[in-house]
């Protein structure tokens, strides 16, 4: 007791504090004290976690959440990028559905997504099944398939633009095969196909890696049991692989959907939205409205509508996968 400040200094003022501390801690049982220590430890661990998450949370808020709300706010105004904003209410949103070019760009976006999402899923899963087994040479093929992911979208766009020129590599191969040269990027019917091919070329390797991770988590005992029961390769794929890949499949479908809606770099490099708006998607149209015609409020309204469409389709995919329809 000589360690206590009050007794050591001889002051009487600290004695009430000592008696109060004695009444509090003296009446606590060992189990209560242990529980209190555990609760304090949990609070400390939670506080430590929040401290580590805080930088990411600040970055997410600064670069995503706040700009998203500002975009919605901007959609209610008319603004050229300089000067003051003029509040117009829902005028920008009413204008959207009367804009023929936006309706066409939205239709082009849907057409691109309808082909891109399933093809990206099939190519990613197919490549994963091809290189799933670990052999000496399979590592080389994994590297080759994944290589386009490590290249920037601008570089890939420039390469494909060079290949698809009237006297480029693609037409040279067609001529060598006895076929007539094609306009490709200069055709309103073929330019979107070239864009789709470029997107698949760059993204399939990434989703291959995602599917490989999912396939490696499936127990091999299930395949062995199915083989003993006489199941063919296709039956094992249908009744074992695909059902157990549902979480991974959901991720791939949603991310492919978002990529299809938000594609920009390849369009800018390959076609610039042409020819005759044939490859102008809704996001690219919003970009032109903002940075070519300086209608930032109208562009923000377009992006908000596109966001709602993506959210609705994503929720439909979640619901369909949870109900087991796929």
C-alpha positions in Angstrom: 0.0 0.0 0.0 3.0 2.3 0.3 2.9 2.6 -3.5 -0.3 4.6 -3.5 0.3 8.3 -4.0 -1.9 9.4 -1.1 -0.2 7.2 1.6 3.3 7.9 0.3 2.9 11.6 0.4 0.8 11.7 3.5 -2.1 13.6 1.9 -5.5 12.9 3.1 -7.2 14.0 -0.1 -6.6 10.8 -1.9 -8.2 8.5 0.7 -11.8 8.9 -0.6 -10.5 7.9 -4.0 -8.9 4.8 -2.5 -12.0 3.8 -0.7 -14.1 4.3 -3.8 -11.7 2.2 -5.9 -11.7 -0.5 -3.2 -15.5 -0.6 -3.2 -15.6 -0.9 -7.0 -12.8 -3.4 -7.6 -13.2 -5.2 -4.3 -16.7 -6.2 -5.0 -15.9 -7.5 -8.5 -15.5 -11.2 -8.9 -12.7 -12.7 -10.9 -15.0 -13.8 -13.6 -16.4 -10.2 -13.9 -12.9 -8.8 -14.0 -11.9 -11.3 -16.7 -15.0 -10.4 -18.7 -14.3 -6.7 -18.4 -10.7 -7.3 -19.6 -12.0 -9.3 -22.6 -14.5 -6.5 -23.5 -11.8 -3.9 -23.3 -9.6 -6.1 -25.6 -12.4 -6.4 -28.1 -12.9 -2.7 -28.2 -9.2 -2.2 -28.7 -9.1 -4.7 -31.5 -12.1 -3.1 -33.2 -10.6 0.4 -32.8 -7.3 -0.9 -34.3 -9.2 -2.4 -37.3 -11.0 0.9 -37.9 -7.7 2.8 -37.8 -6.3 0.5 -40.5 -9.5 0.8 -42.6 -9.7 4.6 -42.3 -7.2 5.4 -45.1 -9.1 3.3 -47.6 -12.4 4.6 -46.4 -11.2 8.2 -46.8 -10.0 7.4 -50.3 -13.3 5.6 -51.2 -15.3 8.6 -49.9 -13.1 11.2 -51.6 -12.8 9.6 -55.0 -16.1 7.5 -55.3 -18.9 8.3 -52.9 -18.6 12.1 -52.8 -18.2 12.4 -56.7 -21.2 10.1 -57.1 -23.5 12.3 -55.0 -22.0 15.4 -56.7 -22.8 13.8 -60.1 -26.4 13.4 -59.1 -26.5 17.0 -57.8 -24.9 18.1 -61.1 -27.6 16.3 -63.1 -30.2 18.7 -61.6 -28.3 21.7 -63.0 -27.1 23.2 -66.2 -23.4 23.9 -66.2 -20.7 24.4 -68.9 -17.8 23.7 -66.6 -17.1 27.4 -65.8 -19.3 30.0 -64.2 -22.2 29.3 -61.9 -24.6 26.4 -62.1 -28.3 27.0 -63.0 -30.8 24.7 -61.3 -33.1 23.1 -63.9 -34.7 20.3 -61.8 -35.5 17.2 -63.8 -35.2 18.9 -67.2 -32.0 17.0 -68.0 -33.6 13.6 -67.2 -36.7 14.5 -69.3 -34.4 15.4 -72.2 -32.7 12.0 -72.1 -35.7 10.0 -73.3 -36.3 12.5 -76.2 -32.6 12.3 -77.3 -32.5 9.9 -80.3 -28.7 9.7 -80.1 -28.8 8.6 -76.5 -31.5 6.0 -77.2 -29.3 4.6 -80.0 -26.2 4.6 -77.8 -28.1 2.8 -75.1 -29.2 0.2 -77.6 -25.6 -0.2 -78.8 -24.6 -0.7 -75.2 -27.2 -3.4 -74.7 -26.1 -5.1 -77.9 -22.5 -5.0 -76.8 -23.2 -6.3 -73.3 -25.5 -9.1 -74.6 -22.6 -10.6 -76.6 -19.8 -9.7 -74.3 -21.0 -11.1 -70.9 -21.8 -14.7 -72.0 -18.8 -14.9 -74.4 -16.5 -13.6 -71.7 -17.9 -16.1 -69.3 -17.4 -19.0 -71.7 -13.9 -18.0 -72.8 -12.8 -17.5 -69.2 -14.2 -20.8 -68.1 -12.9 -22.6 -71.2 -9.4 -21.4 -70.7 -9.5 -22.3 -67.0 -10.6 -25.8 -67.8 -7.8 -26.1 -70.4 -5.0 -25.0 -68.0 -6.4 -26.3 -64.7 -4.2 -29.3 -64.4 -0.6 -28.6 -63.3 1.9 -29.9 -65.8 5.3 -28.7 -67.0 3.9 -26.9 -70.1 0.6 -25.6 -68.6 2.4 -22.7 -66.9 3.6 -21.4 -70.3 0.0 -21.4 -71.6 -1.3 -19.7 -68.5 1.3 -16.9 -69.0 0.3 -16.6 -72.7 -3.4 -16.4 -72.0 -2.9 -13.9 -69.1 -0.4 -11.7 -71.0 -3.0 -9.3 -72.6 -4.3 -8.5 -69.1 -0.9 -6.9 -68.2 -1.0 -4.7 -71.3 -2.7 -1.4 -71.1 -6.0 -1.0 -73.0 -4.6 1.9 -75.0 -1.7 -0.3 -76.3 -4.1 -3.1 -77.2 -6.4 -0.7 -78.9 -3.5 0.7 -81.0 -2.4 -2.8 -82.0 -5.9 -3.9 -83.0 -6.4 -0.6 -84.9 -3.2 -1.2 -86.9 -4.2 -4.9 -87.6 -7.7 -3.9 -88.8 -6.6 -1.2 -91.3 -7.7 -1.8 -94.9 -4.2 -3.1 -95.7 -3.6 -4.5 -92.2 -2.9 -8.0 -90.9 -6.5 -9.1 -90.7 -7.3 -8.3 -94.3 -4.0 -9.8 -95.4 -5.0 -13.1 -93.8 -8.5 -12.9 -95.4 -6.9 -12.3 -98.8 -4.5 -15.2 -98.3 -7.5 -17.4 -97.4 -9.2 -16.4 -100.6 -11.7 -14.1 -99.1 -12.5 -10.4 -100.0 -11.0 -7.7 -97.8 -13.4 -6.2 -95.3 -13.8 -2.6 -94.1 -13.8 -3.7 -90.4 -13.4 -0.4 -88.5 -14.9 1.5 -91.3 -18.1 -0.5 -91.4 -21.2 0.2 -89.2 -21.9 -3.5 -88.9 -18.4 -4.8 -88.3 -16.8 -2.1 -86.1 -18.8 -3.2 -83.0 -17.6 -6.8 -83.7 -14.0 -5.6 -83.7 -14.6 -3.7 -80.5 -16.1 -6.9 -78.9 -13.1 -9.0 -80.0 -10.7 -6.5 -78.6 -12.5 -6.5 -75.2 -12.6 -10.3 -75.1 -8.9 -10.5 -76.0 -8.0 -8.4 -73.0 -10.4 -9.6 -70.4 -10.6 -13.4 -70.9 -7.2 -14.1 -69.3 -8.2 -12.2 -66.1 -11.4 -14.2 -65.6 -9.5 -17.4 -66.4 -7.4 -16.8 -63.3 -10.6 -16.2 -61.3 -12.1 -19.5 -62.6 -8.9 -21.4 -61.8 -9.1 -20.3 -58.2 -12.7 -21.5 -58.1 -11.9 -24.8 -59.7 -9.1 -25.5 -57.3 -11.5 -25.1 -54.3 -13.7 -27.9 -55.6 -12.8 -31.2 -53.7 -11.4 -33.9 -56.1 -13.4 -36.5 -54.2 -16.6 -35.3 -55.9 -15.1 -35.9 -59.3 -13.8 -39.3 -58.3 -17.3 -40.3 -56.9 -18.9 -39.1 -60.1 -16.5 -41.0 -62.3 -17.2 -44.2 -60.2 -20.9 -43.7 -60.9 -20.2 -43.6 -64.6 -20.6 -39.8 -65.2 -19.1 -38.5 -68.4 -16.9 -35.3 -68.6 -19.9 -33.2 -69.6 -22.0 -34.6 -66.8 -19.3 -33.9 -64.2 -19.1 -30.3 -65.6 -22.9 -29.8 -65.4 -23.7 -31.5 -62.1 -20.4 -30.9 -60.1 -18.3 -28.1 -61.5 -21.0 -25.5 -62.5 -23.1 -25.8 -59.3 -20.0 -25.4 -57.1 -18.8 -22.4 -59.2 -21.9 -20.3 -58.5 -20.2 -17.7 -56.3 -17.4 -17.3 -58.8 -19.8 -17.3 -61.7 -21.8 -14.5 -60.0 -18.7 -12.4 -59.6 -17.7 -13.0 -63.3 -21.1 -12.1 -64.6 -21.5 -8.9 -62.6 -18.0 -7.7 -63.3 -18.4 -8.5 -67.0 -21.6 -6.6 -67.0 -20.0 -3.5 -65.5 -17.0 -3.8 -67.9 -19.4 -3.9 -70.9 -21.3 -0.8 -69.7 -18.2 1.2 -68.8 -15.9 0.4 -71.8 -14.2 3.6 -72.9 -10.5 3.2 -73.8 -11.0 0.8 -76.6 -13.7 2.9 -78.2 -11.7 6.0 -78.0 -8.7 4.4 -79.6 -10.3 2.2 -82.2 -13.2 4.2 -83.6 -13.8 7.3 -81.6 -17.5 6.3 -81.4 -17.9 5.9 -85.2 -18.5 5.2 -87.9 -21.8 7.1 -87.7 -22.2 6.4 -83.9 -22.1 2.7 -84.5 -19.8 2.1 -81.5 -21.0 5.0 -79.3 -22.1 3.5 -76.0 -24.1 5.4 -73.4 -21.0 6.1 -71.3 -19.0 7.3 -74.3 -22.0 9.5 -75.4 -22.0 11.0 -71.9 -18.2 11.7 -72.3 -18.9 13.5 -75.5 -21.7 15.6 -74.0 -19.4 16.7 -71.2 -16.0 17.3 -72.8 -16.9 18.1 -76.4 -20.2 20.0 -76.0 -19.7 21.1 -72.3 -23.1 19.9 -71.1 -21.9 18.6 -67.8 -25.3 18.5 -66.2 -26.8 16.5 -69.0 -23.8 14.2 -69.1 -24.2 13.6 -65.3 -27.9 12.8 -65.8 -27.0 10.2 -68.5 -24.4 8.6 -66.2 -27.0 8.4 -63.4 -29.5 6.6 -65.7 -26.7 4.2 -66.8 -25.9 3.5 -63.2 -29.6 2.7 -62.5 -29.7 0.3 -65.4 -26.5 -1.5 -64.2 -27.9 -1.7 -60.7 -31.2 -3.2 -61.9 -29.5 -5.8 -64.1 -27.0 -6.7 -61.3 -29.9 -7.2 -58.8 -31.7 -9.4 -61.4 -28.6 -11.6 -61.7 -28.2 -11.8 -57.9 -31.8 -12.8 -57.5 -31.7 -15.4 -60.3 -28.6 -17.0 -59.0 -29.9 -17.2 -55.4 -33.2 -18.7 -56.5 -31.3 -21.4 -58.3 -32.7 -20.7 -61.8 -29.2 -20.9 -63.2 
